[in-house]
Amino acid sequence: MTSTTGAPTGLSDRLHHPIFARLYARLAFSAEAAGAAEHRDELLLGLHGRIAEIGAGSGTNFAHYPSEVREVLAFEPEPYLRRCAAVARSNVPVGVVAASATALPIAAGSCDAVVFSLVLCTVASPAAALAEAARVLVEGGELRFYEHVRASDLRAAHRQDQIDRIWSHVAGGCHCNRDTVSTITAAGFTVTEIRQFDFRPRGVSLPVTPHVIGTAIVLAS
């Protein structure tokens, strides 16, 4: 079951790419059958309580949340994707809210986990988004992430750097060369689990082929 709220002011992430938003929703759907469904199950395994999902897109994760999840607050600034998310299938209560990754309209320490799923490649400031995630997490809460990342192979990473300006222009602001795991640790999180792999849903290598799925926490000071 899902509900939705209207758009507040101050939104920026993913807001100005209506054509790509429609393409993104279609690609997310087709990627499920090519292996992304299993990735989402892995990402969300064991979650419980109240969850904040930042950059929820078209709501593809919703059907993969375990029954122990009491509520998902799904934040998405892009209007078309938000409308898709509002009618996405889900087995847990979901509220779809218009909000930027860097300004979540919820109290500090109010969520048991925060989920980023193919989002940190696109937000204007990953560091600010991660700081906001840390703010809303309860003590001992988890950050779950599923992202395409900078290649570990130097030649492949160099190719990502070369193509990134064009890629980000045609792919709705997505950057193919971000070292997201390093950004997560620089934001004060400690990565406790991580799996690195290549994902080729259409059988070809792309600048966004390298992926990670992982868990991180903020250690108490």
Helices and strands as residue ranges (DSSP letters): E 2-4, H 18-31, I 32-36, H 37-44, E 49-54, G 62-64, E 69-75, H 79-86, E 94-97, E 111-117, H 126-136, E 137-148, H 154-170, H 180-186, E 189-198, E 210-218
